[in-house]
Amino acid sequence: MTKTERLFHIVNYLRVKKSASIEELTDECGVSSRTVYRDVLNLEDMSIVGKGKKGWELNVSRSGGYNMTADEAAIILFSLGTTPLVDLPYFKAKVKNIGLRIQKAFSLGDRDPFSDNVARLENKTGTPAARKSIPASAKHIEAYWKFMNGNRRVKVSVKRPGKRNADSIIAFPEGLGHSGGKWWFELYDRDADKKHRIDVAKVTAVVPFRRK
C-alpha cells in the first residue's frame, strides 16, 4: 500500500469508525506503527485529523466543515480529479463523493476554479507572451485534464514553425506539468511506443480522437 493509498484508507476508516488508535490503524494498513504515526501527523498538519479523547478522529466530524479556503478547495478538487486512485474500483466512488462534498461546501459548482487558478499562476510566473495566451492555455489545459483519466486517445493540434497548418498528435494523455512559467502535456503513442512532451503555448486544440 503506497502512502497516498494509506492516507485515503486512514481517512475512510476514521469516517466509518469515528476514532482509532495508532495500533488499530497499524493493523489496518499492514505497515509499521512509526509509518502510520507519520501518516497521521501529515493528516494532522493538513487539519484533516486531530487527537480526541478516544483516539485519532476526523476534524470534519467535529467541526462539520472543511478547514481550507476556496482556492485551496479548488486545488484539492483538481488533485482529486488527476489522482491515479480514480482508476481503482475501491477508490473511484469515494474520490468522486469527496469532490462533490467539497464542491457543495464551497459552492464551486457555478464557477470554474481550475481555470481561475491556471490564469492566476500564469499571471504570477509566466512571461508577457504567456500571459497574453492565458484564456487559450487555460481552456486547453482544462480539456486535457478532463481527458487524462478517460483512458482514450486525444488529438492535440500543435503549431509548427514555418507551417500554416497545425500538425496533429494522436496519443494517450499521460501527464500535465508546470515549470518556469510554462505548462506542458505528456502523451504516449502506444502503437509507435513513443512519448511526446508538448508546450501548451504551441497547442491550438485538444479534442477526443474519433475514428472515421
C-alpha positions as CSV (number, residue, x, y, z in Angstrom):
1,M,0.0,0.0,0.0
2,T,1.5,3.3,-1.1
3,K,1.5,6.4,1.1
4,T,-1.4,8.0,-0.9
5,E,-3.4,4.8,-0.6
6,R,-2.7,4.7,3.2
7,L,-3.8,8.3,3.7
8,F,-7.1,7.6,1.8
9,H,-7.6,4.4,3.8
10,I,-7.0,6.1,7.1
11,V,-9.4,8.9,6.3
12,N,-12.1,6.5,5.2
13,Y,-11.5,4.2,8.2
14,L,-11.9,7.1,10.6
15,R,-15.0,8.2,8.7
16,V,-16.6,4.8,9.5
17,K,-15.2,4.1,12.9
18,K,-15.2,7.7,14.1
19,S,-12.0,7.2,16.1
20,A,-9.0,4.8,16.2
21,S,-5.7,4.3,17.9
22,I,-2.3,4.1,16.2
23,E,-2.2,0.4,16.9
24,E,-5.6,-0.1,15.3
25,L,-4.6,1.9,12.2
26,T,-1.3,-0.1,12.0
27,D,-3.2,-3.4,11.8
28,E,-5.5,-1.9,9.1
29,C,-2.6,-0.6,6.9
30,G,-0.2,-3.5,7.4
31,V,2.9,-1.3,7.9
32,S,4.9,-0.3,11.0
33,S,3.5,1.9,13.7
34,R,6.1,4.5,13.0
35,T,5.0,4.8,9.4
36,V,1.3,5.1,10.4
37,Y,2.2,7.7,13.0
38,R,4.0,9.8,10.4
39,D,0.9,9.4,8.1
40,V,-1.4,10.6,10.9
41,L,0.9,13.6,11.6
42,N,0.8,14.5,7.9
43,L,-3.0,14.4,8.0
44,E,-3.0,16.5,11.3
45,D,-0.8,19.1,9.6
46,M,-3.4,19.4,6.8
47,S,-6.1,19.8,9.5
48,I,-7.9,16.6,8.4
49,V,-7.5,14.6,11.6
50,G,-7.0,15.5,15.3
51,K,-6.3,13.8,18.6
52,G,-9.6,13.2,20.5
53,K,-10.4,11.5,23.8
54,K,-10.9,8.1,22.2
55,G,-8.0,8.3,19.7
56,W,-7.5,10.0,16.4
57,E,-10.6,11.5,14.8
58,L,-11.6,13.4,11.6
59,N,-11.7,17.1,12.1
60,V,-14.6,17.3,9.7
61,S,-16.7,15.1,12.0
62,R,-16.2,17.6,14.9
63,S,-16.4,20.9,13.1
64,G,-18.9,20.0,10.5
65,G,-16.9,21.7,7.8
66,Y,-13.5,21.9,6.0
67,N,-10.7,24.0,7.3
68,M,-9.5,25.5,4.0
69,T,-10.0,28.4,1.7
70,A,-12.0,28.3,-1.6
71,D,-8.7,28.5,-3.5
72,E,-7.3,25.5,-1.5
73,A,-10.6,23.6,-2.2
74,A,-10.2,24.3,-5.9
75,I,-6.7,22.9,-5.9
76,I,-7.8,19.8,-3.9
77,L,-10.6,19.2,-6.5
78,F,-8.0,19.4,-9.3
79,S,-5.8,16.9,-7.4
80,L,-8.7,14.5,-6.8
81,G,-9.5,14.6,-10.5
82,T,-6.0,13.7,-11.6
83,T,-5.0,11.1,-8.9
84,P,-4.4,7.6,-10.3
85,L,-6.7,6.3,-7.5
86,V,-9.8,7.2,-9.6
87,D,-8.9,4.3,-11.8
88,L,-9.2,1.8,-8.9
89,P,-12.6,0.4,-8.2
90,Y,-12.3,0.7,-4.4
91,F,-11.5,4.4,-4.6
92,K,-13.4,5.6,-7.7
93,A,-16.7,6.3,-5.9
94,K,-15.1,7.6,-2.8
95,V,-12.9,10.2,-4.6
96,K,-16.0,11.3,-6.6
97,N,-18.0,11.7,-3.3
98,I,-15.2,13.7,-1.6
99,G,-15.1,16.0,-4.7
100,L,-18.8,16.6,-4.6
101,R,-18.8,17.4,-0.9
102,I,-16.0,19.9,-1.3
103,Q,-17.8,21.4,-4.3
104,K,-21.0,21.8,-2.4
105,A,-19.3,23.1,0.8
106,F,-17.6,25.9,-1.2
107,S,-20.3,26.5,-3.8
108,L,-17.8,25.8,-6.6
109,G,-20.4,24.3,-9.0
110,D,-21.2,27.5,-10.8
111,R,-17.7,28.7,-11.5
112,D,-14.5,27.4,-13.0
113,P,-11.9,27.5,-10.2
114,F,-9.4,25.4,-12.1
115,S,-9.1,27.9,-15.0
116,D,-9.1,30.7,-12.4
117,N,-6.1,29.2,-10.7
118,V,-4.3,28.5,-14.0
119,A,-4.7,32.1,-15.0
120,R,-3.6,33.3,-11.6
121,L,-0.5,31.1,-11.7
122,E,0.4,32.2,-15.2
123,N,0.0,35.9,-14.2
124,K,2.5,35.4,-11.4
125,T,5.1,33.2,-13.1
126,G,4.6,33.5,-16.8
127,T,6.3,35.7,-19.4
128,P,4.4,38.6,-21.0
129,A,3.8,36.4,-24.1
130,A,2.5,33.6,-21.9
131,R,0.2,36.0,-20.1
132,K,-1.4,37.0,-23.4
133,S,-2.4,33.4,-24.1
134,I,-4.0,32.8,-20.7
135,P,-7.6,32.2,-21.9
136,A,-6.5,29.7,-24.6
137,S,-4.0,28.0,-22.4
138,A,-6.5,27.6,-19.5
139,K,-9.0,26.2,-22.0
140,H,-6.6,23.6,-23.5
141,I,-5.2,22.6,-20.1
142,E,-8.7,22.0,-18.7
143,A,-9.7,20.0,-21.7
144,Y,-6.6,17.9,-21.5
145,W,-7.0,17.4,-17.7
146,K,-10.6,16.1,-18.2
147,F,-9.3,13.5,-20.8
148,M,-6.4,12.3,-18.6
149,N,-8.3,9.7,-16.7
150,G,-10.6,8.6,-19.6
151,N,-8.2,6.0,-21.0
152,R,-8.8,7.1,-24.5
153,R,-6.7,8.8,-27.2
154,V,-6.9,12.5,-27.8
155,K,-6.0,14.6,-30.8
156,V,-3.7,17.5,-29.9
157,S,-3.1,20.1,-32.7
158,V,0.3,21.8,-32.5
159,K,1.6,24.9,-34.3
160,R,4.9,24.3,-36.1
161,P,7.4,27.0,-37.1
162,G,7.1,28.0,-40.8
163,K,3.9,26.0,-41.4
164,R,0.5,27.4,-42.0
165,N,-1.5,24.4,-40.8
166,A,-1.0,22.8,-37.4
167,D,0.3,19.2,-37.0
168,S,-1.8,16.7,-35.1
169,I,-0.5,14.2,-32.5
170,I,-2.9,11.4,-31.6
171,A,-2.0,9.6,-28.4
172,F,-3.0,8.8,-24.8
173,P,-2.7,11.7,-22.3
174,E,-0.3,10.7,-19.5
175,G,0.7,13.8,-17.6
176,L,0.3,17.5,-17.1
177,G,3.3,19.6,-15.9
178,H,4.2,23.2,-15.0
179,S,7.7,24.7,-14.6
180,G,9.3,28.1,-15.1
181,G,6.0,29.7,-16.0
182,K,5.3,27.1,-18.8
183,W,2.8,24.3,-19.0
184,W,3.3,21.1,-21.0
185,F,1.4,18.0,-21.9
186,E,2.9,14.5,-21.9
187,L,1.4,11.9,-24.3
188,Y,2.2,8.3,-25.2
189,D,1.7,6.8,-28.6
190,R,1.2,3.1,-27.8
191,D,1.4,2.0,-31.4
192,A,4.8,3.6,-32.0
193,D,5.9,3.2,-28.4
194,K,6.8,6.9,-28.4
195,K,6.4,9.7,-25.8
196,H,5.7,13.3,-26.6
197,R,6.1,16.4,-24.5
198,I,4.2,19.4,-25.9
199,D,4.5,23.1,-24.9
200,V,0.9,24.2,-24.2
201,A,1.7,27.6,-25.7
202,K,2.0,25.9,-29.1
203,V,-1.3,24.0,-28.8
204,T,-4.3,25.2,-30.9
205,A,-6.8,22.4,-29.9
206,V,-7.3,19.4,-27.6
207,V,-10.2,17.1,-28.7
208,P,-11.1,13.5,-28.3
209,F,-9.9,11.3,-31.2
210,R,-12.7,9.8,-33.2
211,R,-12.0,7.2,-35.9
212,K,-13.6,8.0,-39.3
